[in-house]
Amino acid sequence: MFRSYETGRQGYVTIIANYIPLQDPGGGPNFYQLDANALYVINIDTKGQAQPNISFQFRFTNLDKGLKVPTPSGQNIPIPPL
């Protein structure tokens, strides 16, 4: 969480959540998917009372879009589903 540094947005805060830590970008294209049955939550305590007074909740859906990866030989290789 950090304060925005964009001009005119100094009063805004950016929140970043990493639900799959230590996943190396070079590990793709078969990255772990977010669990479609899980509820991902960010709780924020703005008053220092050890109780969240702001909560963001997220659910995700995993879709297979038939993505392909281009190769140096000019072929497009389909990314296998997990």
DRENTORVO-310033 format. One record per residue: residue number from 1; residue in one letter; x, y, z of N, C-alpha, C in turn. Coordinates in steps of 0.001 Angstrom, whole numbers, plus 500000, padded with zeros to 6 digits. Example, Ala and Ser with C-alpha at 12.3 -4.5 7.8 and 13.67 -1.06 7.14 Angstrom:
// DRENTORVO-310033
<site resi="1" resn="A" n_px="513190" n_py="494310" n_pz="507800" ca_px="512300" ca_py="495500" ca_pz="507800" c_px="513200" c_py="496700" c_pz="507800"/>
<site resi="2" resn="S" n_px="512850" n_py="497750" n_pz="507080" ca_px="513670" ca_py="498940" ca_pz="507140" c_px="512900" c_py="500030" c_pz="507870"/>
***
This chain:
// DRENTORVO-310033
<site resi="1" resn="M" n_px="500857" n_py="498852" n_pz="500000" ca_px="500000" ca_py="500000" ca_pz="500000" c_px="500911" c_py="501221" c_pz="500000"/>
<site resi="2" resn="F" n_px="500611" n_py="502155" n_pz="499095" ca_px="501401" ca_py="503379" ca_pz="499049" c_px="500561" c_py="504510" c_pz="498487"/>
<site resi="3" resn="R" n_px="500969" n_py="505722" n_pz="498817" ca_px="500296" ca_py="506910" ca_pz="498332" c_px="500624" c_py="507132" c_pz="496863"/>
<site resi="4" resn="S" n_px="499638" n_py="507526" n_pz="496082" ca_px="499850" ca_py="507757" ca_pz="494659" c_px="500814" c_py="508917" c_pz="494440"/>
<site resi="5" resn="Y" n_px="501667" n_py="508778" n_pz="493450" ca_px="502631" ca_py="509835" ca_pz="493125" c_px="502266" c_py="510565" c_pz="491833"/>
<site resi="6" resn="E" n_px="501127" n_py="510221" n_pz="491232" ca_px="500682" ca_py="510906" ca_pz="490019" c_px="500238" c_py="512331" c_pz="490341"/>
<site resi="7" resn="T" n_px="500464" n_py="513227" n_pz="489417" ca_px="500038" ca_py="514604" ca_pz="489581" c_px="498515" c_py="514653" c_pz="489725"/>
<site resi="8" resn="G" n_px="498043" n_py="515348" n_pz="490739" ca_px="496606" ca_py="515488" ca_pz="490967" c_px="495986" c_py="514307" c_pz="491702"/>
<site resi="9" resn="R" n_px="496766" n_py="513276" n_pz="492054" ca_px="496225" ca_py="512105" ca_pz="492752" c_px="496950" c_py="511846" c_pz="494070"/>
<site resi="10" resn="Q" n_px="497513" n_py="512889" n_pz="494666" ca_px="498267" ca_py="512730" ca_pz="495901" c_px="497399" c_py="512245" c_pz="497061"/>
<site resi="11" resn="G" n_px="496106" n_py="512469" n_pz="496994" ca_px="495192" ca_py="512041" ca_pz="498050" c_px="494713" c_py="510611" c_pz="497888"/>
<site resi="12" resn="Y" n_px="495206" n_py="509885" n_pz="496882" ca_px="494787" ca_py="508512" ca_pz="496623" c_px="495841" c_py="507529" c_pz="497116"/>
<site resi="13" resn="V" n_px="495393" n_py="506324" n_pz="497440" ca_px="496274" ca_py="505256" ca_pz="497893" c_px="496145" c_py="504080" c_pz="496929"/>
<site resi="14" resn="T" n_px="497269" n_py="503467" n_pz="496596" ca_px="497290" ca_py="502280" ca_pz="495742" c_px="497530" c_py="501061" c_pz="496625"/>
<site resi="15" resn="I" n_px="496714" n_py="500027" n_pz="496452" ca_px="496831" ca_py="498796" ca_pz="497234" c_px="497182" c_py="497665" c_pz="496271"/>
<site resi="16" resn="I" n_px="498212" n_py="496896" n_pz="496607" ca_px="498624" ca_py="495768" ca_pz="495787" c_px="498489" c_py="494501" c_pz="496625"/>
<site resi="17" resn="A" n_px="497862" n_py="493480" n_pz="496062" ca_px="497730" ca_py="492194" ca_pz="496745" c_px="498385" c_py="491115" c_pz="495887"/>
<site resi="18" resn="N" n_px="499164" n_py="490256" n_pz="496528" ca_px="499823" ca_py="489156" ca_pz="495825" c_px="499282" c_py="487858" c_pz="496404"/>
<site resi="19" resn="Y" n_px="498338" n_py="487239" n_pz="495707" ca_px="497711" ca_py="486025" ca_pz="496210" c_px="498471" c_py="484765" c_pz="495836"/>
<site resi="20" resn="I" n_px="499430" n_py="484868" n_pz="494912" ca_px="500251" ca_py="483719" ca_pz="494533" c_px="501705" c_py="484164" c_pz="494633"/>
<site resi="21" resn="P" n_px="502250" n_py="484256" n_pz="495868" ca_px="503603" ca_py="484779" ca_pz="496031" c_px="504662" c_py="483838" c_pz="495470"/>
<site resi="22" resn="L" n_px="505825" n_py="484398" n_pz="495172" ca_px="506993" ca_py="483664" ca_pz="494704" c_px="506793" c_py="482990" c_pz="493359"/>
<site resi="23" resn="Q" n_px="505798" n_py="483404" n_pz="492595" ca_px="505611" ca_py="482854" ca_pz="491253" c_px="506476" c_py="483657" c_pz="490294"/>
<site resi="24" resn="D" n_px="507469" n_py="483007" n_pz="489720" ca_px="508436" ca_py="483643" ca_pz="488845" c_px="507831" c_py="483919" c_pz="487471"/>
<site resi="25" resn="P" n_px="507972" n_py="485132" n_pz="486913" ca_px="507427" ca_py="485415" ca_pz="485580" c_px="507960" c_py="484464" c_pz="484517"/>
<site resi="26" resn="G" n_px="509178" n_py="483953" n_pz="484703" ca_px="509730" ca_py="483016" ca_pz="483734" c_px="509128" c_py="481631" c_pz="483830"/>
<site resi="27" resn="G" n_px="508249" n_py="481411" n_pz="484788" ca_px="507618" ca_py="480100" ca_pz="484973" c_px="506452" c_py="479854" c_pz="484040"/>
<site resi="28" resn="G" n_px="506078" n_py="480847" n_pz="483257" ca_px="504923" ca_py="480722" ca_pz="482371" c_px="505231" c_py="479877" c_pz="481172"/>
<site resi="29" resn="P" n_px="504295" n_py="479581" n_pz="480312" ca_px="502968" ca_py="480200" ca_pz="480278" c_px="501942" c_py="479524" c_pz="481178"/>
<site resi="30" resn="N" n_px="502304" n_py="478456" n_pz="481877" ca_px="501334" ca_py="477730" ca_pz="482704" c_px="501397" c_py="478196" c_pz="484148"/>
<site resi="31" resn="F" n_px="500891" n_py="479385" n_pz="484408" ca_px="500880" ca_py="479925" ca_pz="485759" c_px="499745" c_py="479298" c_pz="486550"/>
<site resi="32" resn="Y" n_px="499889" n_py="479328" n_pz="487881" ca_px="498796" ca_py="478864" ca_pz="488726" c_px="497597" c_py="479788" c_pz="488550"/>
<site resi="33" resn="Q" n_px="496425" n_py="479213" n_pz="488609" ca_px="495212" ca_py="480012" ca_pz="488481" c_px="494679" c_py="480364" c_pz="489866"/>
<site resi="34" resn="L" n_px="493942" n_py="481447" n_pz="489927" ca_px="493249" ca_py="481789" ca_pz="491164" c_px="492100" c_py="480807" c_pz="491339"/>
<site resi="35" resn="D" n_px="491779" n_py="480477" n_pz="492563" ca_px="490730" ca_py="479512" ca_pz="492853" c_px="489363" c_py="480147" c_pz="492642"/>
<site resi="36" resn="A" n_px="488590" n_py="479588" n_pz="491724" ca_px="487254" ca_py="480125" ca_pz="491419" c_px="486284" c_py="479943" c_pz="492584"/>
<site resi="37" resn="N" n_px="486617" n_py="479066" n_pz="493546" ca_px="485738" ca_py="478825" ca_pz="494698" c_px="486169" c_py="479615" c_pz="495934"/>
<site resi="38" resn="A" n_px="487247" n_py="480363" n_pz="495828" ca_px="487764" ca_py="481107" ca_pz="496982" c_px="487235" c_py="482539" c_pz="496994"/>
<site resi="39" resn="L" n_px="487217" n_py="483101" n_pz="498170" ca_px="486914" ca_py="484511" ca_pz="498348" c_px="488211" c_py="485181" c_pz="498782"/>
<site resi="40" resn="Y" n_px="488732" n_py="486073" n_pz="497964" ca_px="489967" ca_py="486797" ca_pz="498252" c_px="489587" c_py="488120" c_pz="498894"/>
<site resi="41" resn="V" n_px="490211" n_py="488442" n_pz="500035" ca_px="489793" ca_py="489597" ca_pz="500832" c_px="491006" c_py="490456" c_pz="501192"/>
<site resi="42" resn="I" n_px="490824" n_py="491764" n_pz="501101" ca_px="491792" ca_py="492728" ca_pz="501623" c_px="491072" c_py="493505" c_pz="502723"/>
<site resi="43" resn="N" n_px="491551" n_py="493372" n_pz="503954" ca_px="490996" ca_py="494103" ca_pz="505085" c_px="491933" c_py="495245" c_pz="505444"/>
<site resi="44" resn="I" n_px="491369" n_py="496423" n_pz="505675" ca_px="492174" ca_py="497604" ca_pz="505991" c_px="491661" c_py="498234" c_pz="507282"/>
<site resi="45" resn="D" n_px="492602" n_py="498482" n_pz="508192" ca_px="492305" ca_py="499166" ca_pz="509444" c_px="492844" c_py="500586" c_pz="509326"/>
<site resi="46" resn="T" n_px="491970" n_py="501568" n_pz="509208" ca_px="492407" ca_py="502961" ca_pz="509062" c_px="492438" c_py="503710" c_pz="510398"/>
<site resi="47" resn="K" n_px="491990" n_py="503055" n_pz="511477" ca_px="491915" ca_py="503729" ca_pz="512774" c_px="492892" c_py="503177" c_pz="513805"/>
<site resi="48" resn="G" n_px="493657" n_py="502138" n_pz="513464" ca_px="494619" ca_py="501571" ca_pz="514389" c_px="493998" c_py="500793" c_pz="515528"/>
<site resi="49" resn="Q" n_px="492816" n_py="500230" n_pz="515335" ca_px="492114" ca_py="499492" ca_pz="516381" c_px="492245" c_py="497971" c_pz="516224"/>
<site resi="50" resn="A" n_px="493051" n_py="497523" n_pz="515251" ca_px="493223" ca_py="496092" ca_pz="514953" c_px="491914" c_py="495446" c_pz="514506"/>
<site resi="51" resn="Q" n_px="491030" n_py="496243" n_pz="513945" ca_px="489773" ca_py="495768" ca_pz="513377" c_px="489599" c_py="496429" c_pz="512014"/>
<site resi="52" resn="P" n_px="489315" n_py="495645" n_pz="510970" ca_px="489147" ca_py="496274" ca_pz="509657" c_px="487876" c_py="497114" c_pz="509598"/>
<site resi="53" resn="N" n_px="487980" n_py="498321" n_pz="509080" ca_px="486780" ca_py="499126" ca_pz="508852" c_px="486544" c_py="499342" c_pz="507356"/>
<site resi="54" resn="I" n_px="487453" n_py="498818" n_pz="506521" ca_px="487257" ca_py="498768" ca_pz="505067" c_px="487626" c_py="497361" c_pz="504619"/>
<site resi="55" resn="S" n_px="486798" n_py="496763" n_pz="503774" ca_px="487078" ca_py="495418" ca_pz="503291" c_px="486749" c_py="495336" c_pz="501801"/>
<site resi="56" resn="F" n_px="487704" n_py="494811" n_pz="501022" ca_px="487484" ca_py="494570" ca_pz="499596" c_px="487449" c_py="493060" c_pz="499394"/>
<site resi="57" resn="Q" n_px="486423" n_py="492564" n_pz="498722" ca_px="486286" ca_py="491132" ca_pz="498485" c_px="486234" c_py="490863" c_pz="496984"/>
<site resi="58" resn="F" n_px="486944" n_py="489798" n_pz="496563" ca_px="487036" ca_py="489461" ca_pz="495146" c_px="486779" c_py="487980" c_pz="494935"/>
<site resi="59" resn="R" n_px="486097" n_py="487657" n_pz="493853" ca_px="485972" ca_py="486281" ca_pz="493349" c_px="486419" c_py="486319" c_pz="491897"/>
<site resi="60" resn="F" n_px="487090" n_py="485270" n_pz="491455" ca_px="487622" ca_py="485228" ca_pz="490105" c_px="487064" c_py="484034" c_pz="489351"/>
<site resi="61" resn="T" n_px="487024" n_py="484162" n_pz="488032" ca_px="486633" ca_py="483070" ca_pz="487143" c_px="487791" c_py="482816" c_pz="486189"/>
<site resi="62" resn="N" n_px="488151" n_py="481545" n_pz="486027" ca_px="489222" ca_py="481176" ca_pz="485112" c_px="488611" c_py="480779" c_pz="483770"/>
<site resi="63" resn="L" n_px="489065" n_py="481410" n_pz="482708" ca_px="488555" ca_py="481133" ca_pz="481364" c_px="489682" c_py="480646" c_pz="480475"/>
<site resi="64" resn="D" n_px="489393" n_py="479656" n_pz="479650" ca_px="490349" ca_py="479194" ca_pz="478641" c_px="490005" c_py="479925" c_pz="477352"/>
<site resi="65" resn="K" n_px="490856" n_py="480863" n_pz="476953" ca_px="490586" ca_py="481672" ca_pz="475762" c_px="491302" c_py="481143" c_pz="474531"/>
<site resi="66" resn="G" n_px="491847" n_py="479925" n_pz="474602" ca_px="492534" ca_py="479372" ca_pz="473450" c_px="493773" c_py="480159" c_pz="473075"/>
<site resi="67" resn="L" n_px="494513" n_py="480652" n_pz="474081" ca_px="495697" ca_py="481464" ca_pz="473824" c_px="496812" c_py="480634" c_pz="473199"/>
<site resi="68" resn="K" n_px="497616" n_py="481294" n_pz="472376" ca_px="498742" ca_py="480644" ca_pz="471724" c_px="499988" c_py="481500" c_pz="471906"/>
<site resi="69" resn="V" n_px="501145" n_py="480816" n_pz="471947" ca_px="502425" ca_py="481489" ca_pz="472117" c_px="503180" c_py="481411" c_pz="470795"/>
<site resi="70" resn="P" n_px="503605" n_py="482574" n_pz="470249" ca_px="504387" ca_py="482539" ca_pz="469011" c_px="505800" c_py="482019" c_pz="469271"/>
<site resi="71" resn="T" n_px="506333" n_py="481236" n_pz="468358" ca_px="507691" ca_py="480703" ca_pz="468473" c_px="508581" c_py="481349" c_pz="467419"/>
<site resi="72" resn="P" n_px="509898" n_py="481266" n_pz="467600" ca_px="510809" ca_py="481846" ca_pz="466611" c_px="510636" c_py="481243" c_pz="465214"/>
<site resi="73" resn="S" n_px="510131" n_py="480007" n_pz="465132" ca_px="509947" ca_py="479375" ca_pz="463824" c_px="508681" c_py="479857" c_pz="463120"/>
<site resi="74" resn="G" n_px="507907" n_py="480710" n_pz="463792" ca_px="506696" ca_py="481247" ca_pz="463181" c_px="505439" c_py="480467" c_pz="463529"/>
<site resi="75" resn="Q" n_px="505584" n_py="479377" n_pz="464287" ca_px="504408" ca_py="478599" ca_pz="464699" c_px="503769" c_py="479234" c_pz="465929"/>
<site resi="76" resn="N" n_px="502475" n_py="479048" n_pz="466069" ca_px="501747" ca_py="479459" ca_pz="467270" c_px="501364" c_py="478191" c_pz="468023"/>
<site resi="77" resn="I" n_px="501947" n_py="478011" n_pz="469211" ca_px="501715" ca_py="476808" ca_pz="470013" c_px="500626" c_py="477104" c_pz="471046"/>
<site resi="78" resn="P" n_px="499560" n_py="476293" n_pz="471083" ca_px="498502" ca_py="476527" ca_pz="472073" c_px="499026" c_py="476328" c_pz="473490"/>
<site resi="79" resn="I" n_px="498531" n_py="477167" n_pz="474406" ca_px="498860" ca_py="477022" ca_pz="475809" c_px="497913" c_py="475962" c_pz="476374"/>
<site resi="80" resn="P" n_px="498467" n_py="474861" n_pz="476924" ca_px="497575" ca_py="473813" ca_pz="477452" c_px="496840" c_py="474294" c_pz="478687"/>
<site resi="81" resn="P" n_px="495585" n_py="473864" n_pz="478864" ca_px="494847" ca_py="474241" ca_pz="480077" c_px="495452" c_py="473541" c_pz="481281"/>
<site resi="82" resn="L" n_px="495284" n_py="474157" n_pz="482457" ca_px="495814" ca_py="473563" ca_pz="483693" c_px="494893" c_py="472501" c_pz="484203"/>
***
